[in-house]
Amino acid sequence: MDHLGNMSALNELKKHLRPGQVYRRADLLPWSNAVDRHLKQLVERGTLTKLAGGLYYYPKQTSFGAAPADDEKLVEAFLKDHRFLLTSPNAYNALGVGSTQLYNETVVYNHKRHGRFELGGREYDFRMKPHFPSQLSEEFLLVDLVDNLDRLAERKPSLLESVKKRASQLDAEVLARAVREYGGVKARKFFQPLLADDALTHAP
């Protein structure tokens, strides 16, 4: 293909790109007859930013410069799946149980990948989990905190005492449902004495 032909094909591909979107290489195949060459050229020109192998971002320009890729879009493109939950140990700080540490970590509960991956200069901790809610709730975070206690820097005995107090202030059936549906061995064992057996067994 001559230079003019290549420019025409490249411009045709660019017409399909939208600022703020994350693309997999496979997403661009319908619009390019030389996708690897075109991707290389678009990255060299700064049109696209390479986030990871086969993963690209079309930066959205703001008054402060190029905005980073949205976590939700980045993770969905990486997983090729919309079923995931983004969280962080920092979320526990809002529970009022004494956790105050700040962590530079984003946790991704999902069904497909496990391990730490760097995407776009940020590290994500992907953890495979059979069940998780579509969005964070206080009950889920309380259960999740107990299951991940060993990962936290706070003093564990005092933290658990605060968790007990907070648990007593929540709706027992809602908390029991969170334990039953999302809790691991640690959480189930910890909350069992705090919740009525029938609530844990029969929570709808």
C-alpha positions in Angstrom: 0.0 0.0 0.0 1.4 3.4 -0.9 1.7 6.3 1.5 -1.6 7.9 0.5 -3.4 4.6 0.7 -2.0 4.0 4.2 -3.0 7.5 5.4 -6.5 7.0 4.0 -6.9 3.6 5.8 -5.4 5.1 9.0 -7.9 8.0 8.9 -10.7 5.6 8.3 -9.8 3.6 11.4 -9.5 6.8 13.4 -13.1 7.7 12.5 -14.3 4.8 14.6 -12.3 5.7 17.7 -13.9 7.6 20.5 -12.0 9.7 23.2 -12.1 8.1 26.6 -12.6 4.5 25.2 -10.4 1.5 25.8 -10.0 -0.9 22.9 -8.7 -4.4 22.5 -6.7 -5.2 19.3 -9.5 -7.5 18.3 -12.0 -4.6 18.5 -10.3 -2.8 15.7 -10.0 -5.7 13.2 -13.3 -4.8 11.4 -12.0 -1.3 10.6 -8.4 -2.1 9.6 -6.8 -4.4 7.0 -3.4 -3.9 8.7 -4.3 -3.5 12.4 -0.8 -4.1 13.9 0.8 -1.5 11.6 -2.0 1.0 12.2 -1.8 0.5 16.0 1.9 1.1 15.9 1.5 4.3 14.0 -1.4 5.6 16.2 0.7 4.9 19.3 3.7 6.7 17.8 1.6 9.7 17.0 0.1 9.8 20.5 -3.4 9.1 19.2 -3.6 5.9 21.2 -1.8 4.9 24.4 -0.8 1.3 24.9 -2.0 0.1 28.3 -0.9 -3.5 28.2 -0.5 -6.3 25.6 -3.3 -5.9 23.1 -5.0 -3.1 25.1 -5.1 0.5 23.9 -6.7 3.8 25.2 -7.8 6.8 23.2 -7.1 9.6 25.7 -9.8 12.1 26.4 -8.4 15.6 26.5 -9.3 17.9 29.4 -8.2 21.4 30.4 -5.6 19.6 32.6 -4.3 17.4 29.8 -5.1 13.8 28.9 -7.4 12.1 31.4 -6.4 8.6 32.5 -8.5 5.6 31.4 -11.6 5.0 33.4 -11.1 2.0 35.7 -14.4 0.4 34.7 -13.8 0.6 31.0 -10.2 -0.5 31.3 -11.0 -3.6 33.5 -14.0 -4.5 31.3 -11.8 -4.5 28.1 -9.1 -6.4 29.9 -11.4 -9.1 31.1 -13.7 -9.1 28.1 -16.4 -9.3 30.7 -18.7 -6.8 32.4 -19.1 -9.0 35.5 -16.7 -7.7 38.1 -16.6 -5.5 41.2 -14.0 -2.8 41.8 -13.0 -2.1 45.4 -10.1 -1.2 47.7 -9.0 -1.8 51.3 -9.6 2.0 51.6 -13.3 1.3 51.4 -13.2 -0.3 54.8 -12.3 3.1 56.3 -15.9 4.3 55.8 -17.3 1.6 58.0 -16.3 3.4 61.2 -14.6 0.3 62.7 -11.2 1.9 63.2 -9.4 1.1 59.9 -7.6 4.3 58.8 -4.7 3.1 56.7 -4.5 4.2 53.1 -3.6 1.6 50.4 -2.5 2.2 46.9 -4.4 -0.9 45.6 -7.4 -1.6 43.5 -9.0 -5.0 43.9 -11.1 -6.5 41.1 -13.4 -9.4 42.1 -14.2 -11.3 38.9 -14.8 -14.7 37.4 -11.9 -15.0 34.9 -8.5 -13.7 36.0 -6.3 -14.0 39.2 -3.1 -12.2 40.0 -1.6 -8.7 39.9 -1.6 -6.9 36.5 -0.3 -3.5 35.6 -2.6 -1.7 33.2 -1.9 1.8 32.0 0.7 2.3 34.7 -1.6 1.3 37.5 -1.6 -2.0 39.4 -4.8 -4.1 39.8 -5.2 -7.1 42.1 -7.5 -9.4 40.2 -9.1 -12.0 42.5 -11.4 -14.8 41.3 -14.4 -15.1 43.5 -17.5 -17.2 42.7 -20.0 -14.7 44.1 -19.9 -10.9 44.6 -22.5 -8.2 44.5 -23.0 -5.8 41.6 -22.1 -2.9 43.9 -20.5 -2.3 47.3 -22.6 -2.3 50.4 -21.8 -1.8 54.0 -22.7 -5.4 54.8 -20.5 -6.8 52.0 -17.6 -4.6 53.0 -17.9 -5.8 56.6 -17.8 -9.5 55.5 -15.0 -8.7 53.0 -12.9 -7.0 55.8 -13.0 -10.1 58.0 -12.1 -12.4 55.1 -9.1 -10.1 54.2 -8.0 -9.3 57.8 -4.5 -10.7 57.3 -3.9 -8.3 54.5 -4.5 -5.2 56.7 -2.0 -3.3 58.7 -4.3 -2.4 61.6 -4.3 -4.2 65.0 -6.5 -7.1 64.4 -8.1 -7.7 67.9 -9.3 -4.2 68.3 -10.5 -4.1 64.7 -12.5 -7.2 65.1 -14.1 -5.9 68.3 -15.2 -2.8 66.4 -16.6 -5.1 63.6 -18.7 -6.9 66.2 -20.2 -3.6 67.4 -20.9 -2.4 63.9 -22.5 -5.7 63.0 -24.9 -5.4 65.9 -26.1 -2.1 64.5 -26.9 -3.5 61.0 -30.0 -5.4 59.9 -29.3 -9.0 60.9 -31.0 -10.6 58.0 -29.2 -8.4 55.4 -25.9 -9.0 57.0 -26.6 -12.8 57.3 -27.4 -12.8 53.6 -24.1 -11.1 52.8 -22.3 -13.7 54.9 -24.1 -16.6 53.3 -23.7 -15.4 49.7 -20.2 -13.8 49.8 -18.4 -14.8 53.0 -15.4 -17.1 53.0 -14.5 -19.5 55.8 -13.2 -16.8 58.1 -16.2 -14.5 57.8 -18.7 -17.4 58.3 -16.9 -18.5 61.4 -16.6 -15.0 62.8 -20.2 -13.9 62.2 -21.9 -17.2 63.1 -22.1 -16.4 66.9 -23.2 -12.9 66.2 -26.2 -13.8 64.0 -29.1 -16.0 64.7 -28.6 -19.4 63.1 -31.9 -19.2 61.3 -30.9 -15.8 59.8 -27.7 -17.3 58.4 -29.5 -20.4 57.1 -32.7 -18.9 55.7 -31.8 -15.4 54.6 -33.5 -15.0 51.2 
